Amino acid sequence: MLRPDDHVPSRDPRGPEEPREAAHPAEHRQRVTRILDRLAEPAREPDEQKRSLLVPARAQHVRSRSPEPEARRVGVEAEIVGEPLERVRDPAALLEDRPFDHRGLLVVHVARHAFAWLHRSVHALYLARVAFRFSKEDVPRSAKPRRPSIAAVPTYEAPEVFAHVAIGKIARALPPIERVYSRIRFSILRPKLLSVMDLLLPDEGRILDVGCGFGLFAAYFGQTHARREIVGVDPNERRIAMAERVARSVGLAHHRFLTGDVRDVALEGPFDAVYMLDVMHHIPADAQRGVLERLRDMLAPGGVLLMKDITTEPHHQLLFTEALDRLMVGLREPLAYRHHRAWGELLTEIGFRVRIVRVPDVLPYPHVVISAKKG
């Protein structure tokens, strides 16, 4: 350990070392005293020690309040580090004390967490893909559980949840022109309206579809409840063939379709329910009562006759509906609209208990759903 009287050689590269005590004894003692004080300080962390050794001369001078010249202190600090004064490159600029940047630390912190989340997400997707490929390639086909079809949905599920899936399957089973027609038809009779009718129909049993057309609604109601056995009737043979094709494509091969007029076609009852969608106003007014009476006779006790038709108010909505009907059937076919109260009175006269509900729509259709239960 050095003492104040010991000789400390200089590191001047220009010549042999000469003792400085003779020339500057007071300066020499102060310099050695500072070195001894520095060596006697407690041990610091490497970074803190390095920073204290390389602190700028101006900042060191301000902290210590030392009256010594600035250049002399820089030389002392450079010798303590072990570097000559010439190799210290602008220490005041390199080691200037700067305020702490909290925003930069926050950005770094957020970036680290975002990168970690992204890494975990990519890893999870990779594991899911590996598991999916393993299940498709390595598991025997017979061991795979069958996915439940829409028709196997439990009865306590809301059928409208699956409406768009059911409609999509029906549309894909049709040729291009009929596919466009089905999309238009389902845009008029929207899933919400069909869901109202679906709730009013029984979950199982034999159900008669009057005026089934391409079998769109038979396929829809058959997909929502698999235990329904639907029999469709329509006078157009081509539409009946298309309805059978649609039923097979959606897994409803047990449905049956007959060609003929509902007024005289051979039907084997009884049925648990009968439904008609926009059919009755296409039947002449003088034949409507006879059709309803025949359907009543084919219903089982407690059976339900479900009608979706058009009421006559408001008048501008009736005109809109009639214009579209004329576009579909032409000008010669008669159209016999009734007010929903007139339908209720007629059904009550022939022995039904009637409930009627208006179903609003974004399109100007005066929809009305009539549920008539056989007493």
C-alpha positions, 0 to 999 in steps of 0.5 A, spaced: 500 500 500 502 506 498 504 512 503 504 519 502 512 519 502 513 513 497 515 515 490 510 514 484 514 514 477 511 518 472 508 514 465 511 520 460 513 516 454 518 522 452 524 520 456 526 516 462 522 517 468 524 522 473 521 523 480 517 529 481 517 530 488 523 535 488 519 539 483 512 539 486 512 536 492 505 538 494 502 536 488 505 529 488 502 528 495 495 531 493 495 526 487 497 520 491 492 522 497 487 521 492 489 515 489 489 512 496 482 515 498 480 511 491 483 505 493 480 505 500 473 506 497 468 500 498 468 495 492 463 497 487 460 494 481 464 493 475 459 498 471 459 503 476 466 503 477 468 504 470 463 509 470 466 513 476 473 512 473 471 515 466 466 520 468 467 527 465 472 532 468 467 537 468 462 533 471 467 530 476 469 537 478 462 539 479 461 534 484 467 534 488 467 542 488 475 541 487 479 547 485 484 544 481 485 545 474 480 541 469 486 539 465 490 536 471 484 532 473 483 529 467 490 527 466 489 523 473 483 520 472 486 517 465 492 515 469 488 511 474 484 507 468 491 505 465 490 509 459 494 515 457 491 522 456 492 522 448 487 516 448 481 519 451 477 521 446 472 527 448 470 524 454 465 530 456 461 528 449 462 521 450 460 520 457 455 526 458 450 525 463 443 524 460 436 524 463 433 517 463 428 516 457 422 512 460 418 512 453 424 508 450 423 503 456 416 503 455 417 501 448 422 496 449 417 493 454 411 493 450 415 490 444 418 484 448 411 482 450 408 483 443 414 478 440 413 473 446 405 473 444 407 472 437 411 467 438 406 463 443 401 464 437 405 461 432 407 455 436 400 454 438 398 454 430 404 450 428 402 444 434 394 445 431 396 444 424 401 438 426 395 435 430 390 436 425 395 432 420 396 427 424 388 426 425 387 426 418 393 421 416 394 416 421 388 415 425 384 409 421 377 412 418 373 407 421 376 410 428 374 417 426 367 419 430 362 422 425 361 429 425 353 430 427 349 433 421 345 439 422 339 434 422 342 431 428 341 437 432 338 436 439 331 439 439 333 444 445 337 448 440 335 454 436 334 452 429 335 459 426 342 458 428 343 453 423 339 457 418 344 459 413 348 453 413 342 449 411 340 454 406 347 453 403 346 446 402 340 446 399 342 452 394 348 447 392 344 442 390 340 445 385 342 447 378 344 454 376 338 457 374 334 454 380 339 456 385 338 463 383 331 462 384 332 459 391 336 465 393 331 469 392 326 465 395 330 465 401 331 472 401 323 473 401 322 468 407 328 469 411 331 465 416 327 469 422 320 468 419 322 460 417 324 459 425 317 462 427 314 456 423 319 451 425 317 452 432 310 451 430 311 445 427 312 438 431 319 436 432 317 429 429 311 425 425 308 426 418 308 433 415 304 435 409 308 440 404 302 443 400 305 446 394 312 444 395 315 446 388 323 445 388 322 442 395 326 448 398 322 448 405 321 441 406 329 440 405 330 446 410 325 443 415 327 436 415 334 439 416 332 442 423 329 436 425 331 429 423 325 425 425 320 429 421 317 425 415 315 430 410 311 429 404 311 434 398 305 435 393 306 440 387 302 440 380 309 441 376 313 434 375 319 437 373 319 441 380 318 434 384 324 431 380 328 437 383 325 436 390 327 429 390 334 431 388 335 436 393 332 431 399 337 426 397 343 431 397 342 433 404 341 426 407 333 426 407 332 420 402 326 418 407 322 424 404 316 423 399 314 427 393 307 427 389 305 430 383 298 433 383 293 438 385 292 438 392 284 438 391 284 431 388 291 428 389 291 421 392 294 422 399 294 417 405 293 420 412 293 422 417 298 427 418 301 431 424 301 437 421 300 441 414 304 447 412 303 452 406 307 458 404 304 463 400 300 458 396 293 459 398 292 466 395 294 462 388 288 458 389 281 461 386 277 464 392 271 459 391 276 453 392 279 456 398 274 453 403 274 446 400 282 446 400 282 447 407 276 442 409 280 437 406 286 438 409 283 438 416 280 431 414 287 429 413 290 432 420 290 427 426 287 430 432 290 435 435 294 436 428 296 443 426 295 447 419 300 452 418 299 458 413 304 463 411 300 468 407 299 475 405 295 480 408 291 486 405 294 491 409 298 496 409 295 497 402 302 499 399 305 493 401 300 489 398 301 492 391 308 491 392 307 483 393 302 483 387 307 486 382 312 481 384 307 475 384 304 478 377 312 477 375 312 470 377 305 467 374 303 472 369 297 476 368 292 471 367 292 467 373 287 469 379 290 472 385 285 471 391 288 475 397 284 475 404 285 480 410 288 475 416 282 476 420 278 473 414 282 467 414 281 467 421 274 467 421 274 462 415 278 457 419 274 458 425 268 456 422 271 449 419 273 447 426 280 450 428 283 454 433 286 459 430 292 464 432 295 469 428 302 473 428 304 479 423 312 478 422 315 484 420 320 484 414 326 489 412 322 488 405 315 491 404 312 484 404 305 484 409 307 477 412 302 473 416 303 467 419 297 463 421 297 457 426 290 453 426 290 447 431 284 441 429 280 441 435 
